Amino acid sequence: MQTFGRVLRDGYDLDARFYLAKDAINQAYLFANFSPVRALLLDSAPSFYVPNVPRYVANVGINSDIATRNGEHFSTYAYITFIGSKHMSQDGLVSVPAYSRVSGKIAYSWPSGWTAFAQSTWYPGDRTTEVAINFGPVTGATSADVFTAPQPGFAFLAGLTYRLPTSPGANGWLGPGALASR
């Protein structure tokens, strides 16, 4: 961990949703959000920037959760994330470019706690800047000091999960603190 001294973080969040369907147990909506950030070091000249803070993050996508039968649910999401460029040194001489990532997931859940899912991530462009670390000096660094861990161009994951019950009644388990409240 690195101490930077006094820092100014300035930004805002915009978030919007447009519901395609919504009732007590079903919902489907389009969403978009945008968060620009300015992260500056105060009283630190010639250092001006907090390293590794993207200039903005934005998401655009669709999300749904639909009840099917007997308390079962089918849910989906798909969205694209846009991540702005990041200064990798405090003087701003080295930075990594903006990139985007597309993510998606489908899942089917049962009231018993089981969920089957499939999810994927795709990098349509640059795959090297999501994980970038400056191993050089905090000022005067060069691009040779920045090391990256390239992400796979496409990743797919599928599986089953089980959610442990946390309330009385489900499988007879009472949850944490149940004995203390008796």
Secondary structure, DSSP 4 states (H G I P E B T S, - for coil): -----SEEEEE--EEEEEEEEESSS-EEEEEEEEEEEEEEESS-TT--B-TT-BSEEEEEEEEEEEE-STT-EEEEEEEEEEE--EE-STTSSSEE--EEEEEEEEEEE-TTSEEEEEEEEE-SS--SSSSEEE-S-SSS--GGGEEE-PPPSEEEEEEEEEPPP-STTGGG---TTTTTT-
